[in-house]
Amino acid sequence: MRKDHLLTPGPTPLPPQVCEAMARPIIHHRTPQFQAVLKQANEGLKYVFQTSGDVFILACSGTGAMEAAVINLLSCGDTALTIQGGKFGERWTEICRGYGINAEVMDVEWGKAVEPGEIEKRLKANPKIKAVFTTLCETSTGVSCDIEAIGNVVKNTEAVLVVDAISGLGAIPLATDAWNCDMVVSGSQKGLMLPPGLGFISVSPKAWKLVNSAKSPRYYFDLRAAKKALDKTDTPFTPAITLIIALCEALRMIREDTLENVFMRHKKMADATRAAVKALGLELFAPAAASDVVTAAKVPQGIDGEKLVKTMRDTYGVTIAGGQSELKGKVFRIAHMGFIEEFDIIAGISCLEKVLAQMGYKFQLGAGVKAAEEIFNKTVS
Amino acid sequence: MRKDHLLTPGPTPLPPQVCEAMARPIIHHRTPQFQAVLKQANEGLKYVFQTSGDVFILACSGTGAMEAAVINLLSCGDTALTIQGGKFGERWTEICRGYGINAEVMDVEWGKAVEPGEIEKRLKANPKIKAVFTTLCETSTGVSCDIEAIGNVVKNTEAVLVVDAISGLGAIPLATDAWNCDMVVSGSQKGLMLPPGLGFISVSPKAWKLVNSAKSPRYYFDLRAAKKALDKTDTPFTPAITLIIALCEALRMIREDTLENVFMRHKKMADATRAAVKALGLELFAPAAASDVVTAAKVPQGIDGEKLVKTMRDTYGVTIAGGQSELKGKVFRIAHMGFIEEFDIIAGISCLEKVLAQMGYKFQLGAGVKAAEEIFNKTVS
């Protein structure tokens, strides 16, 4: 009779409408039926990306879409600036270097957000930088950075701004066009409430110029072929049909709710989670730049962080995330993204309290849940 | 009240067990639960690939897995032999050239199978060929080629043999190890009875040597990273969780049925389809090398081939495939692959008869279905 609760920063829980869509008999992709699906998906994606440009749907996970961004923009020997404040920022550097691109790394202390002014300095110091690779929400640390401000810096240069919005798109504000983001990359298993398996990528007019001149080898991820196909409401290769049909359901839900409400819900869940964590006497890992997507909290002294996460999951069915890379065992992360609401957060905090108590951590039982309830029950002012 | 019948060479119809698996709540991929799934999937894949080596699961469509084969084996400037007897053979050439690999093309007339002896000659004439890229079943023409014989040729050289078995794996015989196939590439939406979105790739010890020395840039598709992860029952990037869970269901069905029965069923359906087509006075497109996966037949004179396919689909709900590239309008293709059985074929032939009759083609109504029934009702000798 175990009941599972998923509070992880990807995959996030699936709405029943999405599950139902995936259980339908499959349709062929070169049919008017599927063209209607593709058209609807693309319109919904433009709404969520807040762009009037094309958003491409790739059959891959988020990392594939990140690779697509790098190889469609740059050539071997080009220079890029990669902002590295966690595991996913590092991925930009790794991909660039894998393709012989000279990645100038801007290291940001894990748990801090990058200073847009620092990016400006680097761009001035090295006019050879052709692209700046950033992360909207660094899932490994729970930090969000100010993409709008970075966009204001990068737009005045020759460089393009690329945003990894895998965590964050459809959960926290990101205005692709208004914020001058030249490429925004995302994935299906986070704010979009789907299983993993789809990557998304938007392309600005400034980015298209690079796409058309870049010399990195590419075939499966070639956006020129994707564009040619999309103009005929088609895909260059067999698309992940079932996931795209499910995407339509998820996008329909988001549009019905409106992005404004979606963002508000995420903000409230984040506020409540942070309040709960603090009420339990725990410390936020990134107090100054905490993301509304996932909350990272420090594991208190004397408590085994890996055991905490494991017990919550294996004994009580509540899956949160532990720390990654250098944060392994040092933080735990509670996601509040996608198809998660108020009472999921309450359940998650309650389970955290239960296991912390069992592990001998001293606090007032119920304090976390109470703090969260206070946020949720506050009338919107 | 429209009821759809899918007789296309990918996607193929989904078994209800697969649909049900995809409708389940999602689980997280870094958990013992998912590790058990991954382990089961890998064991099942080894059975279907008939290999003792690793089979990697990639989140991409078949073309992505083809690209993975090319870039993990070869470097810019290397020479490869690509066998081109249709649209998918051409894809090998395009991918190689996209990565600066010198593709020596062996053109085979569309509708004919490559002669293994010709491959031997080319390998002798040019010892610089490091890889031979072939296609088990060329979906665009309905031709199968003799991979076993090609394997016997290639194994005595320095070159590796790469087989695109996207169409054919889990439907017609392919013994990866016994036939000396160094890399076999496949996809989920054909014999494996799943939606598109997963790519598969096996690697022989001979191929591993090249994988470890190849210099093509790669990150998302890097099999060295995939191997490192698989050795810990993990994946380097977020896997397509839902599709992999569904894969377990499909593999379980195949194992319960046994590959022998699966192959026999496909052969019988192919025999029946070919007999039906001939009984209608139609000509097979590839009589000498017809695949047991998909039957291509010539559109008779005076009949609009595209309209035939469109009417069957849009008016009667029976989706078969038309011709691709140079065969557009000239052939139609009926798939008998995956979760398709006897009575699906009967329904498909019956609909073909209905629309041919409406379009004014002269034949004896019922002749196709009768010929198919005769094959299906024959006792196994």
Boltz contact constraints between the chains, C-beta under 6 A:
constraints:
  - contact:
      token1: [A, 8]
      token2: [B, 28]
      max_distance: 6.0
  - contact:
      token1: [A, 11]
      token2: [B, 26]
      max_distance: 6.0
  - contact:
      token1: [A, 14]
      token2: [B, 26]
      max_distance: 6.0
  - contact:
      token1: [A, 19]
      token2: [B, 23]
      max_distance: 6.0
  - contact:
      token1: [A, 22]
      token2: [B, 22]
      max_distance: 6.0
  - contact:
      token1: [A, 22]
      token2: [B, 23]
      max_distance: 6.0
  - contact:
      token1: [A, 23]
      token2: [B, 19]
      max_distance: 6.0
  - contact:
      token1: [A, 23]
      token2: [B, 22]
      max_distance: 6.0
  - contact:
      token1: [A, 23]
      token2: [B, 23]
      max_distance: 6.0
  - contact:
      token1: [A, 26]
      token2: [B, 11]
      max_distance: 6.0
  - contact:
      token1: [A, 26]
      token2: [B, 14]
      max_distance: 6.0
  - contact:
      token1: [A, 26]
      token2: [B, 195]
      max_distance: 6.0
  - contact:
      token1: [A, 28]
      token2: [B, 8]
      max_distance: 6.0
  - contact:
      token1: [A, 28]
      token2: [B, 319]
      max_distance: 6.0
  - contact:
      token1: [A, 59]
      token2: [B, 60]
      max_distance: 6.0
  - contact:
      token1: [A, 59]
      token2: [B, 61]
      max_distance: 6.0
  - contact:
      token1: [A, 59]
      token2: [B, 197]
      max_distance: 6.0
  - contact:
      token1: [A, 60]
      token2: [B, 59]
      max_distance: 6.0
  - contact:
      token1: [A, 60]
      token2: [B, 60]
      max_distance: 6.0
  - contact:
      token1: [A, 61]
      token2: [B, 59]
      max_distance: 6.0
  - contact:
      token1: [A, 61]
      token2: [B, 237]
      max_distance: 6.0
  - contact:
      token1: [A, 61]
      token2: [B, 238]
      max_distance: 6.0
  - contact:
      token1: [A, 63]
      token2: [B, 220]
      max_distance: 6.0
  - contact:
      token1: [A, 63]
      token2: [B, 237]
      max_distance: 6.0
  - contact:
      token1: [A, 64]
      token2: [B, 220]
      max_distance: 6.0
  - contact:
      token1: [A, 67]
      token2: [B, 219]
      max_distance: 6.0
  - contact:
      token1: [A, 67]
      token2: [B, 220]
      max_distance: 6.0
  - contact:
      token1: [A, 95]
      token2: [B, 219]
      max_distance: 6.0
  - contact:
      token1: [A, 98]
      token2: [B, 217]
      max_distance: 6.0
  - contact:
      token1: [A, 98]
      token2: [B, 219]
      max_distance: 6.0
  - contact:
      token1: [A, 99]
      token2: [B, 217]
      max_distance: 6.0
  - contact:
      token1: [A, 195]
      token2: [B, 26]
      max_distance: 6.0
  - contact:
      token1: [A, 195]
      token2: [B, 241]
      max_distance: 6.0
  - contact:
      token1: [A, 195]
      token2: [B, 242]
      max_distance: 6.0
  - contact:
      token1: [A, 196]
      token2: [B, 238]
      max_distance: 6.0
  - contact:
      token1: [A, 196]
      token2: [B, 240]
      max_distance: 6.0
  - contact:
      token1: [A, 196]
      token2: [B, 241]
      max_distance: 6.0
  - contact:
      token1: [A, 197]
      token2: [B, 59]
      max_distance: 6.0
  - contact:
      token1: [A, 197]
      token2: [B, 197]
      max_distance: 6.0
  - contact:
      token1: [A, 197]
      token2: [B, 240]
      max_distance: 6.0
  - contact:
      token1: [A, 217]
      token2: [B, 98]
      max_distance: 6.0
  - contact:
      token1: [A, 217]
      token2: [B, 99]
      max_distance: 6.0
  - contact:
      token1: [A, 219]
      token2: [B, 67]
      max_distance: 6.0
  - contact:
      token1: [A, 219]
      token2: [B, 95]
      max_distance: 6.0
  - contact:
      token1: [A, 219]
      token2: [B, 98]
      max_distance: 6.0
  - contact:
      token1: [A, 220]
      token2: [B, 63]
      max_distance: 6.0
  - contact:
      token1: [A, 220]
      token2: [B, 64]
      max_distance: 6.0
  - contact:
      token1: [A, 220]
      token2: [B, 67]
      max_distance: 6.0
  - contact:
      token1: [A, 237]
      token2: [B, 61]
      max_distance: 6.0
  - contact:
      token1: [A, 237]
      token2: [B, 63]
      max_distance: 6.0
  - contact:
      token1: [A, 238]
      token2: [B, 61]
      max_distance: 6.0
  - contact:
      token1: [A, 238]
      token2: [B, 196]
      max_distance: 6.0
  - contact:
      token1: [A, 240]
      token2: [B, 196]
      max_distance: 6.0
  - contact:
      token1: [A, 240]
      token2: [B, 197]
      max_distance: 6.0
  - contact:
      token1: [A, 241]
      token2: [B, 195]
      max_distance: 6.0
  - contact:
      token1: [A, 241]
      token2: [B, 196]
      max_distance: 6.0
  - contact:
      token1: [A, 242]
      token2: [B, 195]
      max_distance: 6.0
  - contact:
      token1: [A, 319]
      token2: [B, 28]
      max_distance: 6.0
